[in-house]
């Protein structure tokens, strides 16, 4: 029996929502899951041949919802094998998605020198979905190496800075507004699902894209861009050359960070110069349409979550700013479908300043983002006017974006 990689010690499940446990078992006719508090069974469910256990061995076990609490134990048994997950909490779970400005780690943010050493022992748990573009043996190996980290000054460095500040604000507000002592110390689970340089089309299925004229245009353009290589072998060579150059550049960055681990992206580039970009486009690119949806998003489905925070759009400004609204809406619709919540809250960042004065693409994409907040129910936009840095696509100050996302969640999702 194998559970999907997200089921590890320190996991947080969404309170007051159905708890779903999923994985693969090829040698049993049923799989039982229980949430235990010592010897007491708090919630249990079963998947068998007639219910949520498929012929290919994949299963989803549905357990009754629980209020906030923990630490508990998750026990999964197939009569052939059993798995025990420790230090399980029931709390608030959010997905943090997008591209490089969501990926930007706390340890290299503008306020890292003070905020990392000052980070207290929190009730925040962080899980990073491995960056893969399909489910295969390499995916399973990468998942086996993942963990839920309970955030402290010793573990916060690599966490998404935006997600960190979002979670800290949420933690303070929710625990500060707890109705009674028994509700306090609500644990916050953040699932990082992001990769720099990704289009919004990376985060939805090809099937979803093919339903709109804008999506079909993107697919056709991607195929045309890929045709620059005369053969598949030529593309593979270009991909390897790029990966080699990227590896050399990452080595330079690592050496610089050994001397000062808190350097921002911008300050690091003043020393190392810019890295290789863009990567080649082709059938094996991790950034091809639909790839990260299949390799990353689907691996955490159908986890019950409270909502999504999202920071993305930079990659789509050059060619698809006018189409962005349609593409972003189709992504939101698909995520709501697969996570089984038709009103799943999407709280996202409107792009800040960056472009030169005569560039119309960034303002147009911002207009598209604004339109989504006006037309799509339960979609809320954090205005980042004043948070950008002209000429720097990776502004280092991440506290304001994170807290603005949190304020929207507090107001519209939690009603506080």
C-alpha positions in Angstrom: 0.0 0.0 0.0 1.2 3.5 -0.8 -0.4 6.8 0.2 0.2 9.9 -1.9 3.2 11.8 -0.7 1.4 14.5 1.2 0.4 12.0 3.9 3.3 12.4 6.3 3.8 13.1 10.0 2.7 16.6 10.9 0.0 16.8 8.3 -2.9 19.2 8.8 -6.4 18.3 7.6 -9.1 20.9 7.1 -11.4 21.3 10.0 -15.2 20.9 9.6 -14.7 19.3 6.2 -14.7 15.7 5.0 -11.3 14.2 5.5 -10.0 12.4 2.5 -7.2 9.8 2.5 -6.0 8.6 -0.9 -3.3 6.3 -2.4 -2.8 2.9 -4.1 -3.3 -0.6 -2.8 -3.1 -3.4 -5.4 -3.4 -6.4 -3.1 -6.5 -5.9 -1.0 -10.2 -5.7 -1.4 -10.7 -2.9 1.1 -8.8 -0.2 2.9 -9.7 1.3 6.3 -8.6 4.6 7.7 -9.1 6.0 11.2 -8.2 9.3 13.0 -7.3 8.3 16.6 -6.8 10.2 19.8 -4.9 7.6 21.7 -7.2 4.6 21.6 -10.3 6.6 20.9 -11.6 6.5 17.3 -12.6 10.1 16.3 -13.5 9.4 12.7 -13.2 6.4 10.3 -14.0 5.4 6.7 -13.4 2.6 4.3 -12.8 2.1 0.6 -13.7 -1.3 -1.0 -14.5 -2.8 -4.4 -17.9 -1.2 -4.5 -16.9 2.2 -3.1 -13.9 4.3 -3.9 -11.4 1.4 -4.6 -10.8 1.2 -8.3 -9.5 -1.6 -10.5 -6.1 0.1 -10.8 -5.7 0.0 -7.0 -6.3 3.7 -6.5 -8.6 4.6 -3.6 -10.1 7.5 -1.7 -11.3 7.0 1.8 -13.8 9.5 3.1 -13.9 10.2 6.8 -16.4 12.4 8.7 -15.3 16.0 9.4 -13.8 16.9 12.7 -13.4 20.2 14.6 -10.0 21.8 15.2 -7.7 19.7 17.4 -4.7 17.4 17.7 -2.2 16.0 17.8 -3.8 12.8 16.6 -2.8 9.7 14.7 -3.9 8.6 11.2 -4.0 4.8 10.9 -4.6 3.2 7.5 -5.0 -0.6 7.2 -5.6 -2.9 4.2 -5.2 -6.2 6.0 -2.1 -6.6 3.8 -0.3 -3.6 4.9 -0.7 -0.7 7.4 0.6 2.9 7.6 0.6 5.1 10.7 0.9 8.9 10.4 1.8 10.8 13.7 1.3 14.3 15.0 -1.8 14.9 12.8 -3.8 18.1 13.3 -7.2 19.3 12.3 -7.0 23.0 11.4 -7.0 25.4 8.4 -5.4 24.3 5.1 -4.5 26.6 2.2 -2.8 25.9 -1.1 -0.1 28.5 -2.1 0.2 28.4 -5.9 1.8 30.4 -8.7 5.2 31.2 -10.1 8.4 32.8 -8.8 7.0 35.5 -6.6 5.1 32.8 -4.6 8.1 30.5 -4.8 10.4 33.3 -3.4 11.7 31.9 -0.1 11.4 33.8 3.2 15.2 33.5 3.8 15.9 35.8 0.8 13.1 38.3 1.3 13.9 41.9 2.1 13.1 41.5 5.8 14.7 38.0 6.3 17.6 39.2 8.4 15.3 40.1 11.2 12.2 37.9 10.5 14.0 34.6 10.2 15.9 34.7 13.5 12.8 36.2 15.2 10.4 33.5 14.0 8.8 31.9 17.0 7.6 28.3 17.3 4.5 28.5 15.3 1.4 26.4 14.7 2.1 26.6 10.9 2.9 23.4 9.0 4.4 23.6 5.5 4.4 21.0 2.7 6.1 21.6 -0.6 4.7 19.5 -3.6 7.6 18.2 -5.6 8.1 19.9 -9.0 7.3 17.1 -11.5 5.4 17.1 -14.8 3.9 13.6 -14.6 3.3 10.7 -12.3 6.0 8.1 -12.7 8.7 6.4 -10.6 10.6 9.7 -10.3 7.5 11.4 -8.9 7.1 8.7 -6.3 10.7 8.9 -5.3 10.5 12.7 -5.0 7.3 12.4 -2.9 9.0 9.9 -0.6 11.6 12.6 0.3 9.0 15.3 1.2 7.9 16.3 4.6 5.5 18.5 6.6 7.7 21.0 8.4 6.4 22.7 11.6 7.6 26.3 11.1 10.2 27.7 13.5 13.3 29.9 13.1 15.1 26.7 12.1 12.7 25.6 9.4 11.2 28.8 8.0 14.1 29.8 5.6 12.9 27.8 2.6 9.2 28.5 3.0 7.4 30.7 0.5 7.8 34.2 1.9 4.3 35.3 0.8 2.8 32.1 2.2 4.7 32.6 5.5 3.4 36.1 6.1 -0.1 35.0 5.0 0.0 32.1 7.5 1.4 34.2 10.4 -1.3 36.8 10.0 -4.0 34.1 9.8 -2.6 32.3 12.8 -2.6 35.5 14.9 -6.1 36.5 13.9 -7.8 33.1 14.2 -6.2 32.2 17.5 -6.8 35.8 18.7 -10.5 35.5 17.8 -11.0 32.0 19.2 -14.4 31.7 20.9 -13.0 29.9 23.9 -9.7 28.4 25.2 -10.6 25.1 23.6 -10.5 26.6 20.1 -7.2 28.3 20.5 -3.9 27.2 18.9 -5.5 26.4 15.5 -2.9 24.9 13.3 -2.4 26.3 9.8 -1.4 23.9 6.9 0.2 25.5 3.8 0.6 23.4 0.7 3.2 25.0 -1.6 2.4 24.2 -5.3 4.5 26.6 -7.4 7.3 27.0 -9.9 9.0 30.0 -11.3 8.5 31.0 -14.9 5.2 29.3 -15.3 2.2 30.3 -17.4 -1.4 30.0 -16.0 -1.8 27.3 -18.6 0.7 25.1 -16.8 -1.7 24.8 -13.9 -4.7 23.5 -15.7 -5.4 20.5 -17.9 -5.0 20.5 -21.7 -8.6 19.4 -21.8 -9.6 22.5 -19.9 -7.6 24.7 -22.3 -9.1 23.1 -25.4 -12.6 24.3 -24.3 -11.8 27.9 -25.1 -10.5 29.8 -28.1 -7.9 31.4 -25.9 -6.7 28.1 -24.6 -6.5 26.5 -28.1 -4.5 29.5 -29.2 -2.0 29.0 -26.4 -1.6 25.3 -27.3 -1.1 26.1 -31.0 1.4 28.8 -30.2 3.3 26.5 -27.9 3.5 23.8 -30.7 4.7 26.5 -33.2 7.3 27.7 -30.8 8.5 24.1 -30.2 8.9 23.5 -34.0 12.0 25.6 -34.0 13.8 22.3 -33.4 14.2 20.2 -36.5 13.9 16.9 -34.5 13.1 15.5 -31.1 16.8 14.7 -30.5 17.7 18.3 -31.3 15.2 19.5 -28.7 16.5 17.1 -26.1 20.0 18.4 -26.7 18.8 22.0 -26.2 17.0 20.9 -23.0 20.2 19.3 -21.7 22.3 22.3 -22.6 19.9 24.6 -20.8 19.9 22.3 -17.7 23.7 22.2 -17.7 23.9 26.0 -17.8 21.2 26.3 -15.1 23.1 23.9 -12.9 26.3 26.0 -13.2 24.4 29.2 -12.4 22.7 27.6 -9.4 26.2 26.6 -8.2 27.3 30.2 -8.4 24.3 31.3 -6.4 24.9 28.7 -3.8 28.5 29.9 -3.4 27.3 33.5 -3.0 24.7 32.5 -0.4 27.3 30.6 1.6 28.8 34.1 2.4 25.5 35.8 3.0 22.4 33.5 3.1 20.0 36.4 3.3 20.8 38.1 0.0 17.7 38.9 -2.1 17.3 37.7 -5.7 18.2 41.2 -7.0 21.3 41.6 -4.8 22.5 38.1 -5.7 22.2 38.9 -9.4 24.4 42.0 -9.0 27.1 39.5 -8.1 26.4 36.5 -10.2 24.7 38.1 -13.2 21.5 36.8 -14.6 20.8 33.1 -15.1 20.0 31.4 -18.4 16.4 32.1 -19.6 14.1 31.1 -21.2 14.3 27.3 -21.3 13.6 25.6 -24.6 10.0 24.8 -25.4 9.2 21.2 -26.3 7.3 18.0 -25.5 9.4 17.3 -22.4 9.4 20.7 -20.9 8.1 20.9 -17.3 6.5 24.2 -18.3 4.4 22.8 -21.2 0.6 23.4 -21.1 -1.0 21.1 -18.5 2.2 19.5 -17.3 2.3 20.8 -13.7 -1.4 20.3 -13.3 -0.9 16.6 -14.0 2.3 16.2 -12.1 1.7 18.4 -9.0 -1.9 19.6 -8.6 -3.4 16.1 -9.2 -1.1 14.6 -6.6 -2.9 16.5 -3.8 -6.4 15.9 -5.1 -9.0 15.5 -3.5 -7.5 17.0 -0.3 -10.1 19.2 1.4 -8.7 22.7 1.7 -10.1 26.0 2.9 -8.9 28.0 -0.1 -6.1 29.0 -2.5 -3.7 31.9 -2.5 -2.2 32.6 -5.9 0.6 34.9 -7.2 1.1 34.4 -10.9 0.8 36.3 -14.2 4.2 37.7 -15.0 5.0 34.9 -17.5 1.8 35.7 -19.4 2.2 39.5 -19.8 4.3 39.4 -23.0 1.9 37.6 -25.3 -1.3 36.7 -23.4 -2.3 39.7 -21.3 -5.6 40.1 -23.2 -6.4 36.3 -22.9 -5.4 36.0 -19.3 -8.9 36.5 -17.8 -10.4 33.6 -19.7 -7.4 31.4 -19.0 -7.3 32.2 -15.3 -11.1 31.7 -15.0 -10.8 28.2 -16.6 -8.1 27.3 -14.1 -10.2 28.4 -11.2 -13.2 26.4 -12.5 -11.1 23.3 -12.9 -9.5 23.5 -9.5 -12.9 24.0 -7.9 -14.2 20.9 -9.7 -11.3 18.6 -8.8 -11.1 19.7 -5.1 -14.9 19.2 -4.9 -15.8 22.7 -3.8 -17.7 24.8 -6.2 -17.1 28.0 -4.2 -13.5 27.3 -3.3 -12.1 30.7 -2.4 -9.3 32.0 -4.7 -7.4 34.9 -3.2 -4.7 36.2 -5.6 -2.2 39.0 -6.1 -2.7 41.6 -8.8 0.7 42.2 -10.4 2.6 45.2 -9.0 4.6 47.8 -10.9 7.4 46.6 -13.0 7.1 47.6 -16.6 8.5 50.7 -18.4 6.0 53.5 -19.0 5.3 52.6 -22.6 4.5 48.9 -21.9 0.8 48.2 -22.2 0.9 44.5 -21.4 1.3 44.6 -17.7 -1.6 47.1 -17.2 -3.8 45.0 -19.5 -3.1 41.8 -17.5 -3.9 43.7 -14.3 -7.2 44.8 -15.8 -7.9 41.1 -16.6 -7.1 40.2 -13.0 -9.4 42.9 -11.7 -12.2 41.7 -14.0 -12.0 38.2 -12.5 -12.5 39.6 -9.0 -15.6 41.3 -10.3 -17.1 38.5 -12.3 -16.1 35.2 -10.5 -17.8 34.4 -7.2 -15.5 33.9 -4.2 -12.5 35.3 -6.1 -10.7 38.1 -4.3 -7.8 40.2 -5.5 -5.1 41.8 -3.4 -4.1 45.1 -4.9 -0.3 45.4 -4.8 0.0 48.9 -6.1 3.0 50.4 -4.5 4.6 47.0 -3.8 6.6 46.7 -7.0 10.1 47.7 -8.0 10.6 49.1 -11.4 12.8 46.8 -13.5 12.8 44.1 -10.9 10.3 41.3 -11.6 11.1 39.8 -8.1 10.4 42.6 -5.6 11.9 41.5 -2.3 9.3 42.9 0.1 6.9 40.0 0.6 5.2 40.9 3.9 2.7 43.3 2.5 1.5 40.9 -0.3 1.2 38.1 2.3 -0.7 40.1 4.8 -3.0 41.6 2.2 -3.9 38.1 1.1 -4.5 37.3 4.7 -6.7 40.3 5.3 -9.0 39.3 2.4 -9.2 35.7 3.8 -10.0 37.1 7.3 -12.8 39.3 5.9 -14.4 37.2 3.1 -13.6 33.6 4.1 -13.7 33.8 7.9 -16.1 36.8 8.2 -14.0 38.4 10.9 
